[in-house]
């Protein structure tokens, strides 16, 4: 029989960029008894979470909730608005943009992948910078016959620590006078980085539960625009479980056309209360994450190490990627930090595997959490023989002390 006796004493530091730690308040909400998903009590819960999640996406239009991972919501976004053989323009900013491109190919769509050429410090240039709207505008202007049906970009690229300017992408599409839909992956950005579905003219936003919403994995979202809903009426890619029409219709009464994940919906209700009900609302959430990101990056600079994102204008408030010096195996450093100090860090993915690790600073977090994580990293780097210019812990302490936090995310209730 398997015995789970390997957990050390004390608190495990889960500093990966998702799944993020789940607050006790949300865990308590999820422990409520499962109720009849066709009964009146569930209908009231459904209406509440559907109204609240619109506020998180900053939209007046429907948000579809699936009992699935973010990968499922990727497929839902593509399959509801596209037909076999449709051309789509995608932009390579990292591993997750690449996976979405791979999915599009498997679905029978014809994706074209834009990327900046070249490498820096052994890393692809396109994996160190955000989406370049001018490249999208130029490509769409060249598409005089409007063969391209959608533009797909990642808002917060979890593999690299880059947050792209989605409003600028919309402006590029409009400047090209092109009718393509705008599909955005904000799986790791939602509820951590500023995101405005309606204001930025997004047609489908994809997201998931296990990042800024502070829930366990297993719930994902498609936020829709009227244009996307209209496109779904003529799209012919096969879809059944993912189809929006039946879900949107049944959601009007607070129900789903299949068995929903009731206890995760309890958790989502509590998460929305925490995010929307605090002083300052979502702007306070975004400000808190920006501050944490700046504190962690101050620490990385003190070490004298390279930050994965090479453009300060698009630093992610969700995570920071740390490049290792040439010849240092980042995965070996991560393993040492995990084994010695019980701290989990994000691995390098895809084309940066072994070159970098990622420090998450999102969700149920605070200054001391991040200082402890940086201390674990600092000890692990030194034990791994990495020469450091200074102390990240001291640098982050100085930053946080000089920039007092706003109202903290409350655990009460």
N, C-alpha and C positions, 0 to 999 in steps of 0.2 A: 504494500500500500504506500502511495506517495505521501510523505509527510512534509508539510510546509514549515520546516523548522530553521530556515536559513535567514530569517529576518533579524537583523541586529537590533540592539536596543536603541531607543531614541527615534527621532523623526527622520524618515527618508527624505532627502532633498530631490524632488522631481523637477529638475530644471531643463527638461526637454521642452521644445516649443509645441507641445500638445502630443497626447492628452495632458492637460494641465491639472493641478490638484483640485479636487472637488471640495468646496467648503462644507463644513459640518451642517450648516443650515440647509443646504441643498440635499445632503444625504438624509437628513431627517425627513424632509418633504418626500423624498423618494421611498421612504419606508412606510408610507401610508398604505392601507389595504387597497388592493386592486379592486376596482369597481366595474360594474356592467358598462361596457363601452357602447351600449345602445340605450342606456337609461338617462333620465333627466339630469342627474348630478354630473355625469360625464359631459353632456351637452354644454352645461355651464362652464366646465373646465375648458372644453375645446374652444368655445367662443372667447374666453379670456386670453388663452395663450395665442390664438390667432390674431387678436387685436394687439396684444403686447409685442409680438414678434415683428409686426409691421412697424412699430415705433423704433425697434432696434435697427431694422433695415432702412428706416427713414423713408417709408413708402406709404402711399394710400391704396396701393393695389394688392392683389392676392399674394400671399406667401404660402407655398405648398410645403408641408412637413412630411418627410418620409421616415419610416423606421429602417434607416440604412446609414451607411457611412457616406462620407463626402464623395467617394468614388461613384456611388449610386446616383447622387445628385448631379455629378458631371454627365453621366449617361442620360439622365432625365432631361437636362438642359439641351443636349444635342438632339436627342431623339424626338423631342416635342416640336422642334421648329425646323428641322432639316429633312431632306429626302435623299435617297441613295444617289451617290454621284455628285452631290452638291459640293461646290468649292467653298472652303473656309480659309480665312487668313488667321494664323496663330503666331504668337510671338514667344520666342525662347528666352526665358529669364532664369531658368533653373530646372531642377528635377521634376517638379510637379507640372510645369508647363509642358515638359517633354512627355510625361505620362498621359496628360490630356490629349496631346497630339497622337500618341500611340492608340488611345481609345478611339479617336475619330477615325483613324485608318481602319481599325478593326470593325467599326460600324458601317463601313462602306462609303464614308465621306472622303473627299479629296482635300486634305489639309496642306496648305503651303506654310512653311515655317520660316519666319523672319528672324534673323539674329545678327548681332554685331560680330564682325570677324576678329580673329586673333586671340592671343592669350596674354595674361599679365600674371607674373609670379606663378606660372604653371597652371593658371586657372583660366577658362574661357572668359573673354571680355564680357560676353553677353550674360554671364553668371555673376557679374560684379556690378551691374548697372540695371536700371529700370527699363521699362518699355520706352522706346524712342518714337513718339507720335509722328514725327516727320517722315519716318520710314513707312508707317502705315498710310499716312496721307498720300505719299508719292505712289505707293502700290495701288491704292484705290483709284487715284486719278488715272492710272494706266489701264484700269479695268473699265473701259468705255462701255462694254456690253453688260456690265453689272452681273458678271458670272459669279462673283464672290457673294455668298449669301449671309455670311456672319464673320465678325471679327471676335476672336477669343483671346483674352489676356488674363493673367494672374495679378490680382491686386497686391497681396502680400505673399511673396515667394518664400515659403517656409524653409526651403533648402539653402537659401543664401542670405536672408535678412535684408531684402530689398522690398520697398513698398512703392509701387508705380503710381503715377498720376493718372487716375482714371478719367477725371474731368478733361484732361488734355487729350486723351484718346478720343473721347466723344467729340471734342472740338475738331480733331483731325478728320474724323469721319464726316462731320458736317461740312468742313472746309472742302472736302473732296466731292461734296454733293452726291454722296453715295448712299443707297438705301439699305446697306448691310446692317443686320442686327448686331448689337454689342452684347457679348456674353462675357461675364467676369467671374472668376473664381476668387471669392473672399473667404475661403474656408478658415484660414488662420487670421484674417484681418478683422472679421466681424466682431464687434463688441470690445475690440482692443485698439484698433486704428480707426480714425475718422472714415466713415463710409456713408454715402448718400445716394441710395438707389435712384430715387426720382430726380433729384437735383442734377445728378451727373448724367442723366439720360441713358441709364443702363436698361437693357431689355430683359436679360435674365442674370440674376446673381445667384451663385452657388455658394453654400456655406455648410458648416457642420457644427455639432454640439460640443466638441471636446476641447475647444480652444478658449476664446474669450468668454463664451457662455458658461464655462466652468462646469460642464456636465460630463458624464462618462461618454465614450463613443457610442454610436448607435442611432443617432438622429441627424438628419440632414435636411437642407432647405433649397427651394427654388423660389426666389422673389421675381415676380413677373411684371412686365409692362403690358399695356393694352396692345401694343404692336406685336409683342411676343404671343399673346393669346390669339390674336388674329392669324398670325403665321401658323400656329399649331393646328388650325382648322384645315389647312391644305398640305401640311407636312406628311410624308408617307413612310418615314423610317418606322419599322415595327416597334410597337410599344403596347404594353398592356398594364403591368403594375405601375409603370412610370407615367402613364397618361394623365395629363392635367385635368381633362374635362370632368370626369366623374368626381375627382377629389375636390375641385373648386366648387362644384355644385353641392356636394354633401357638406362641405365645410360651412356653407351658409347657415346650417343649423348646429354647427359645432361637432359634426361627426365625420367619419372616414368610411370609404367603401370597403375597407378591410379592417382587420384587428390592429389598432394602433398600439404603440408602446406606452401604455397608460402611466406607468411609474416614472418614465422619463419625461412625460408631459407634466406630471407633478413637479419634477425638478426644474423643467423649463419655466413653469409659472413662477417658482421661487427665484430663479435666476433673473428673470425679467423684473421682478419686484426689487431685487438688490440693485440692478443696473439702473433702472428708471426712477426708483424711489429715493435715491440718495440726493443730498444737496448738490445741485449743479448738473444732475442727470448724466446723460451720455458724454457731455463735454468734459465733466470731471473725470470720467473713466478714461477718455482719450488723453487728457492732460497727465493723469497718473502714469499711464504707460509711456508717454513721451519722456517723462522725468526719469522713470526707471531705466529706459534705454540709454539716456544720456549718462546716467551714473555708471552703468555697466561699461559703456564705451570709454568713459574716462579711465576706467580701470584697465581696459585692454591697451589703451595708448600708454599708460604708465608702464606696462610690461614691455613696451617697445615692439609689440606684435602687430601684424597687419589685420585690419578689419576686412572681412570678406566683401562687404559692400564698399565700393570705391567712390561712391558719390554721396557726400554728406546730405544732399538735398533729398535723398530717398532712403535714408536710414530707417529701418523698421523699428517701430515701438514695441514689437512683439518678441523679437529675438535678435541676438548678435552672433554672427559667424566669426570665428577666430582662426586665421590661417596660421599653420605651423611653419617654422623655418624649414628650409630644404633639408631632406633627410630624416625628419622627425615624423614618425607614424602617429597621426592624430588619434587613430583608434586605440593604439596601445596606451596613449596618454589617458584617453577616456576610461579605459578599463582599469587602469591604476587608480584613477580618482574614484571610480565606482567601488572597487574592492577595498580601498583604504579608508575612504571618507563617506561612503554611502550616499553618493551624489550622482544622479543620472544626468548626463548631458546628451544633446542630440549629436548623432553621427553625421559625417559627411556623406552625401548621397550622390549616386550617379557619377558624374564627371569630376566631382571633388572628393570622392571617397578616399579616406586616408590623408587628405590634405588639410582638413579643418574639422573643428567641432563647433557646436552651436549651444549657446546659453539662452534658455527661455526666460523671459521676464514679463509674464502675462498672468491675468486672472487673479486667483487668490494668493496674493504675494504681498510682501512689504519690504522696507529697506533692509531689515535685519536678515530676512530670507536671502536677499541678493548678496549681502555682505558675507554671509556664511558660504554661499555657493562660490563666490569669488575666492574666499579663503581656501576652500577645497581645491579649486582649480590651481591656485597659486602654489600650494604645497605639492600637488600632483605634477605640475610643470617642472618645479625644481627637482623633484625626485626622478623625473624623466630626463634630466640633464639639459633642459631648455634654459638658456641664459636669459634672464629677465633684467630689464633696465631699472625697474623700480617695483613698488608694491601697488597692485590693483586695489587691494583692500583699503589702503590709506587714501588713494585717489578717489575711490567711490565714497568713502566716509566724508572726505572733504566736500565732494559735490553735493551729497545729500544734506550735509549740515548747512551748506551755503544756499540751498534751494529747498526750503521747507515744504513738506507735503501739504496738499489740500486735504479736504475731508476724506478720511479713509473709507474703504468699502466695508460696511458694517456686517458683522457676523450675527448680530442680535436677532432675536425672534425664534 
